[in-house]
């Protein structure tokens, strides 16, 4: 969090970023669901057992599908995630134990159908919480690597299929990077600002009674981390 110099008043931007940082209780953000009228939210993962639960590609995929589709049956989820029904059921049980999904009533009275929904809030954790645990560091590194691979695959699919989208979408999409020279405090402030922007636009896309036919899921991800000076000079 920004700490003002004793003889210098914080600027308006610094005060705004301080408020955002106070509300930002995680450093690792996988996905965040904005659902109007929903009071239950997932909590940041702080235990090794919970982190081990979500550090599995099938479970992340099932959670992501539920965020996008709302309520789904086990068979529907298994089909979309390319899993056996028994496997999908097992992974859902593990996610429920960790507090990320819940079983709900379905639209029919068929007791043979089990319906599930994602608890909004996302799968999130701070690697800093596991610095004191070698096993926690190993699991966090594995989970981070898995999520990075998923993001890169999505980017690769866009690079291969952008021609199939209309001109308006192609012009709106962006890929960019920058090499900055910041302190840890300045990086935290920048992350707070950018996270606030993403949250605001996510809320715009989740407004109820929106009958706009031009909306489409948009994938955005943010990574910002220190690198060695030699790597910064090479720009490789």
C-alpha positions as CSV (number, residue, x, y, z in Angstrom):
1,X,0.0,0.0,0.0
2,X,1.2,3.5,-0.8
3,X,2.8,5.3,2.2
4,X,3.0,9.1,1.9
5,X,6.2,10.9,2.8
6,X,5.8,12.6,6.2
7,X,6.3,16.0,4.7
8,X,4.4,15.4,1.5
9,X,0.6,15.1,1.0
10,X,-0.4,12.2,-1.2
11,X,-1.8,13.1,-4.6
12,X,-5.4,12.4,-5.6
13,X,-4.1,9.5,-7.7
14,X,-2.2,8.1,-4.8
15,X,-5.2,8.4,-2.5
16,X,-7.3,6.6,-5.1
17,X,-4.8,3.8,-5.5
18,X,-4.6,3.4,-1.8
19,X,-8.3,2.8,-1.6
20,X,-8.2,0.3,-4.5
21,X,-5.3,-1.6,-2.8
22,X,-7.3,-1.7,0.4
23,X,-10.1,-3.5,-1.5
24,X,-7.7,-5.7,-3.5
25,X,-7.1,-8.7,-1.3
26,X,-5.2,-10.9,-3.8
27,X,-2.3,-10.7,-6.1
28,X,-3.1,-13.7,-8.2
29,X,-6.4,-13.3,-10.1
30,X,-7.6,-16.1,-12.3
31,X,-11.1,-15.0,-13.1
32,X,-13.7,-12.9,-11.4
33,X,-17.4,-13.2,-11.9
34,X,-19.7,-10.1,-11.5
35,X,-23.2,-11.4,-10.7
36,X,-25.9,-8.9,-9.7
37,X,-27.8,-9.7,-6.6
38,X,-25.4,-12.5,-5.4
39,X,-24.1,-12.2,-1.9
40,X,-21.9,-15.3,-1.6
41,X,-18.3,-15.0,-2.9
42,X,-15.3,-17.2,-3.0
43,X,-12.5,-16.3,-0.6
44,X,-8.8,-16.1,-1.6
45,X,-7.0,-19.4,-1.2
46,X,-4.6,-19.4,1.7
47,X,-4.2,-23.1,2.6
48,X,-2.1,-25.6,0.8
49,X,-5.0,-28.1,0.6
50,X,-7.3,-25.6,-1.0
51,X,-4.5,-24.6,-3.5
52,X,-3.9,-28.2,-4.3
53,X,-7.6,-28.6,-5.0
54,X,-7.8,-25.9,-7.6
55,X,-4.4,-26.6,-9.2
56,X,-5.9,-29.1,-11.6
57,X,-6.8,-28.3,-15.2
58,X,-10.1,-30.2,-15.2
59,X,-11.3,-28.4,-12.1
60,X,-10.4,-25.0,-13.4
61,X,-12.2,-25.9,-16.7
62,X,-15.4,-27.0,-14.8
63,X,-15.4,-23.9,-12.8
64,X,-14.9,-21.7,-15.9
65,X,-17.8,-23.5,-17.7
66,X,-20.1,-22.9,-14.7
67,X,-19.2,-19.2,-14.6
68,X,-20.1,-18.9,-18.3
69,X,-23.2,-21.1,-18.4
70,X,-24.7,-20.7,-14.9
71,X,-26.5,-23.9,-13.8
72,X,-25.5,-27.1,-15.4
73,X,-25.9,-30.8,-14.8
74,X,-23.0,-33.2,-14.3
75,X,-23.6,-34.8,-17.7
76,X,-23.7,-31.4,-19.4
77,X,-20.4,-30.4,-17.7
78,X,-18.8,-33.7,-18.5
79,X,-19.7,-33.3,-22.2
80,X,-18.4,-29.8,-22.4
81,X,-15.2,-30.5,-20.5
82,X,-14.6,-33.8,-22.3
83,X,-14.6,-35.8,-19.1
84,X,-16.3,-39.0,-18.0
85,X,-19.4,-38.4,-15.9
86,X,-17.8,-40.1,-12.9
87,X,-14.6,-38.0,-13.2
88,X,-16.6,-34.7,-13.6
89,X,-18.7,-35.6,-10.5
90,X,-15.5,-36.3,-8.5
91,X,-13.9,-33.0,-9.5
92,X,-17.1,-31.1,-8.6
93,X,-17.2,-32.7,-5.2
94,X,-13.6,-31.5,-4.6
95,X,-14.5,-28.0,-5.8
96,X,-17.5,-28.0,-3.5
97,X,-15.4,-29.0,-0.5
98,X,-13.1,-26.0,-1.2
99,X,-16.0,-23.6,-1.5
100,X,-16.0,-22.9,-5.2
101,X,-19.2,-24.6,-6.5
102,X,-22.4,-25.7,-4.9
103,X,-25.2,-28.1,-5.8
104,X,-28.6,-26.4,-6.5
105,X,-32.1,-27.2,-7.4
106,X,-32.7,-27.8,-11.1
107,X,-35.6,-26.6,-13.4
108,X,-37.1,-30.1,-13.3
109,X,-38.2,-32.5,-10.5
110,X,-36.0,-35.3,-11.8
111,X,-34.0,-36.3,-8.7
112,X,-31.6,-38.2,-11.0
113,X,-30.2,-34.9,-12.3
114,X,-27.7,-33.1,-10.1
115,X,-27.4,-29.4,-11.0
116,X,-24.4,-27.2,-10.1
117,X,-23.5,-23.6,-10.1
118,X,-20.2,-21.7,-9.5
119,X,-19.9,-19.5,-6.5
120,X,-18.8,-16.2,-8.0
121,X,-15.6,-14.4,-7.0
122,X,-13.1,-16.5,-8.9
123,X,-10.2,-18.8,-8.2
124,X,-7.6,-16.5,-6.6
125,X,-4.6,-16.7,-4.4
126,X,-1.4,-14.8,-3.6
127,X,1.9,-16.7,-4.1
128,X,3.3,-14.5,-1.3
129,X,1.2,-16.5,1.1
130,X,3.2,-19.6,0.4
131,X,6.7,-18.2,0.5
132,X,7.3,-19.9,3.9
133,X,6.3,-23.4,2.7
134,X,8.4,-25.3,0.1
135,X,5.5,-27.6,-0.7
136,X,3.2,-24.5,-1.0
137,X,5.7,-22.9,-3.4
138,X,5.8,-26.0,-5.5
139,X,2.0,-26.2,-5.8
140,X,1.7,-22.5,-6.4
141,X,4.3,-22.6,-9.2
142,X,2.6,-25.6,-10.8
143,X,-0.8,-23.8,-10.7
144,X,0.7,-20.6,-12.1
145,X,2.4,-22.5,-14.9
146,X,-0.9,-24.3,-15.7
147,X,-2.8,-21.0,-15.9
148,X,-0.1,-19.4,-18.0
149,X,-0.3,-22.3,-20.5
150,X,-4.1,-21.8,-20.7
151,X,-3.8,-18.1,-21.4
152,X,-1.1,-18.7,-24.1
153,X,-3.3,-21.3,-25.8
154,X,-6.2,-18.8,-25.8
155,X,-3.9,-16.2,-27.3
156,X,-2.7,-18.7,-29.9
157,X,-6.3,-19.5,-30.9
158,X,-7.0,-15.8,-31.4
159,X,-3.8,-15.4,-33.5
160,X,-5.0,-18.3,-35.7
161,X,-8.7,-17.3,-36.0
162,X,-8.8,-13.4,-36.0
163,X,-9.7,-13.4,-39.7
164,X,-13.0,-15.0,-38.9
165,X,-14.1,-12.0,-36.8
166,X,-15.6,-8.8,-38.2
167,X,-13.5,-5.7,-38.8
168,X,-14.9,-4.0,-35.7
169,X,-13.7,-6.8,-33.4
170,X,-10.3,-7.0,-35.1
171,X,-9.8,-3.3,-34.7
172,X,-10.9,-3.4,-31.0
173,X,-8.6,-6.3,-30.0
174,X,-5.2,-5.5,-28.7
175,X,-1.9,-7.2,-27.9
176,X,0.8,-5.0,-26.2
177,X,3.6,-5.2,-23.7
178,X,6.0,-2.7,-22.1
179,X,9.1,-2.7,-20.0
180,X,8.7,-0.3,-17.1
181,X,11.1,0.8,-14.3
182,X,9.1,0.8,-11.1
183,X,9.3,0.2,-7.3
184,X,7.2,-2.5,-5.7
185,X,4.9,0.2,-4.3
186,X,4.5,1.8,-7.8
187,X,3.8,-1.7,-9.3
188,X,1.1,-2.3,-6.6
189,X,-0.5,1.0,-7.4
190,X,-0.5,0.3,-11.2
191,X,-2.1,-3.1,-10.6
192,X,-4.8,-1.6,-8.4
193,X,-5.6,0.9,-11.1
194,X,-5.8,-1.6,-13.9
195,X,-7.8,-4.1,-11.8
196,X,-10.3,-1.4,-11.1
197,X,-10.7,-0.7,-14.8
198,X,-11.2,-4.4,-15.5
199,X,-13.8,-4.7,-12.7
200,X,-15.7,-1.7,-14.0
201,X,-16.0,-3.1,-17.5
202,X,-16.8,-6.6,-16.3
203,X,-19.7,-5.1,-14.3
204,X,-20.8,-3.2,-17.5
205,X,-21.0,-6.5,-19.4
206,X,-23.0,-8.2,-16.6
207,X,-25.7,-5.6,-16.3
208,X,-29.2,-7.2,-16.1
209,X,-31.7,-6.8,-18.9
210,X,-29.0,-6.1,-21.4
211,X,-30.5,-7.0,-24.8
212,X,-27.5,-5.9,-26.9
213,X,-26.8,-8.5,-29.5
214,X,-23.3,-7.3,-30.1
215,X,-21.7,-8.6,-26.9
216,X,-19.2,-11.5,-26.9
217,X,-17.0,-13.0,-24.2
218,X,-13.7,-11.1,-24.2
219,X,-10.6,-12.6,-22.7
220,X,-8.3,-10.2,-20.9
221,X,-5.3,-11.1,-18.7
222,X,-2.7,-9.0,-16.9
223,X,0.8,-10.1,-15.8
224,X,3.3,-7.7,-14.4
225,X,6.5,-8.8,-12.6
226,X,10.1,-7.9,-12.1
227,X,12.8,-9.1,-14.5
228,X,16.6,-9.1,-14.4
229,X,18.2,-5.9,-15.9
230,X,20.0,-8.0,-18.5
231,X,16.6,-9.4,-19.6
232,X,15.1,-6.0,-19.8
233,X,18.0,-4.8,-22.1
234,X,17.6,-7.8,-24.4
235,X,13.9,-7.3,-24.8
236,X,13.7,-11.0,-25.7
